[in-house]
Amino acid sequence: GAPPRQFVQSLFQLRMIVEPAAAELAAVSRTTQQLSRMGHALERMAEHGLPTAEGQKADEEFHSIILEATGNELLFSLAASIAAAVRWTTFFKYRVSRQFSDPMPSHRAIFDAIANGDAAAAREATVALVRQAQLDTELALRSKS
């Protein structure tokens, strides 16, 4: 069944508080190895698609690597919580039969901004991604009600 709306709102509040700031920090702190791993996760997301288990795993890895790339061990300790939020919301929205906006361009924009060391663009792209995911998830909840 559908989760309580308050729970979904809490997940997206967590994501909106943590992920844009993490992307911003990752843009100035990431290593070439982390960037390479992030790019590989992005490629796997595109190859498999987010409706698949393989694509969802790559999505979780992408977001976890961003947290790792901040260089802040306390932020990185939130990786499991953020991955769970990403996993849950992605899984739920793809359970309904509606087509959602393609999140790949937003993921690419985040990757490009981090690769280019553009902290402001990384934050902005992450905010856009999380907002769209929230809209899609809320639409999925409404369609299940």
C-alpha positions as CSV (number, residue, x, y, z in Angstrom):
1,G,0.0,0.0,0.0
2,A,0.9,3.7,-0.2
3,P,3.0,5.1,2.6
4,P,1.7,7.9,4.8
5,R,2.1,11.3,3.1
6,Q,3.9,12.7,6.2
7,F,6.6,9.9,5.8
8,V,7.1,10.9,2.1
9,Q,7.3,14.5,3.0
10,S,9.9,13.7,5.7
11,L,12.0,11.7,3.1
12,F,12.1,14.7,0.8
13,Q,12.8,17.1,3.5
14,L,15.8,15.0,4.4
15,R,16.9,14.9,0.8
16,M,16.4,18.6,0.2
17,I,18.4,19.5,3.3
18,V,21.3,17.2,2.7
19,E,21.7,16.5,-1.0
20,P,22.1,20.1,-2.5
21,A,24.7,21.1,0.1
22,A,26.5,17.8,-0.4
23,A,26.7,18.3,-4.2
24,E,27.9,21.8,-3.7
25,L,30.7,20.6,-1.4
26,A,31.5,17.6,-3.6
27,A,32.1,20.0,-6.6
28,V,35.1,21.4,-4.7
29,S,36.2,18.4,-2.8
30,R,35.8,15.4,-5.1
31,T,38.7,13.3,-6.2
32,T,39.3,12.0,-9.7
33,Q,38.6,8.5,-8.5
34,Q,35.2,9.6,-7.0
35,L,34.4,11.4,-10.2
36,S,35.2,8.3,-12.2
37,R,33.0,6.1,-10.0
38,M,30.2,8.7,-10.2
39,G,30.4,8.7,-14.0
40,H,30.4,4.9,-14.1
41,A,27.2,4.9,-11.9
42,L,25.7,7.4,-14.2
43,E,26.5,5.2,-17.3
44,R,24.9,2.2,-15.6
45,M,21.8,4.2,-14.7
46,A,21.4,5.2,-18.4
47,E,22.2,1.7,-19.6
48,H,19.7,-0.1,-17.4
49,G,17.1,2.6,-16.7
50,L,15.8,3.6,-13.4
51,P,12.7,1.4,-13.4
52,T,15.1,-1.6,-13.2
53,A,16.8,-3.0,-10.1
54,E,20.2,-2.5,-11.7
55,G,19.4,1.1,-12.6
56,Q,18.1,1.8,-9.1
57,K,21.3,0.4,-7.5
58,A,23.4,2.6,-9.8
59,D,21.3,5.6,-8.7
60,E,21.8,4.8,-5.1
61,E,25.6,4.5,-5.7
62,F,25.6,7.8,-7.6
63,H,24.1,9.7,-4.6
64,S,26.3,7.9,-2.1
65,I,29.4,8.8,-4.0
66,I,28.4,12.4,-3.9
67,L,28.1,12.2,-0.1
68,E,31.5,10.5,0.0
69,A,33.0,13.2,-2.2
70,T,32.2,15.9,0.3
71,G,35.1,14.6,2.3
72,N,32.9,15.0,5.4
73,E,32.6,11.8,7.3
74,L,29.5,12.9,9.1
75,L,27.7,13.7,5.9
76,F,28.9,10.4,4.4
77,S,27.4,8.6,7.5
78,L,24.0,9.7,6.1
79,A,24.6,7.8,2.9
80,A,22.5,4.8,4.0
81,S,19.6,7.1,4.9
82,I,19.8,9.0,1.6
83,A,20.2,5.8,-0.4
84,A,17.1,4.4,1.4
85,A,15.1,7.5,0.6
86,V,16.2,7.4,-3.1
87,R,15.5,3.7,-3.3
88,W,12.1,3.9,-1.7
89,T,10.8,6.9,-3.7
90,T,12.2,5.6,-7.0
91,F,10.7,2.1,-6.4
92,F,7.3,3.5,-5.4
93,K,6.9,6.0,-8.3
94,Y,7.8,3.3,-10.9
95,R,5.2,0.9,-9.5
96,V,2.4,3.0,-11.0
97,S,1.9,2.8,-14.8
98,R,2.3,6.5,-15.5
99,Q,5.4,7.9,-17.4
100,F,7.4,10.3,-15.2
101,S,9.8,13.0,-16.2
102,D,13.2,11.6,-17.2
103,P,15.6,12.2,-14.3
104,M,18.7,11.4,-16.4
105,P,19.2,15.0,-17.6
106,S,19.2,16.2,-14.0
107,H,21.7,13.5,-13.0
108,R,23.9,14.4,-15.9
109,A,23.7,18.1,-14.9
110,I,24.8,17.3,-11.3
111,F,27.7,15.2,-12.6
112,D,28.8,17.9,-15.1
113,A,28.7,20.6,-12.4
114,I,30.7,18.4,-9.9
115,A,33.1,17.5,-12.7
116,N,33.6,21.2,-13.6
117,G,34.0,22.2,-9.9
118,D,30.9,24.5,-10.2
119,A,29.4,24.4,-6.7
120,A,26.5,26.7,-7.4
121,A,25.4,24.7,-10.5
122,A,25.8,21.4,-8.5
123,R,23.5,22.7,-5.8
124,E,21.0,24.1,-8.4
125,A,20.9,20.8,-10.4
126,T,20.4,18.8,-7.2
127,V,17.5,21.0,-6.0
128,A,15.9,20.5,-9.4
129,L,16.3,16.7,-9.3
130,V,14.9,16.4,-5.8
131,R,12.0,18.7,-6.5
132,Q,11.0,16.7,-9.6
133,A,11.3,13.4,-7.7
134,Q,9.0,14.8,-5.1
135,L,6.5,15.9,-7.6
136,D,6.6,12.5,-9.4
137,T,6.2,10.7,-6.1
138,E,3.3,12.8,-4.9
139,L,1.6,12.2,-8.2
140,A,2.2,8.5,-7.8
141,L,0.6,8.7,-4.3
142,R,-2.4,10.5,-5.6
143,S,-2.9,8.0,-8.3
144,K,-2.8,5.1,-5.8
145,S,-5.4,6.8,-3.5
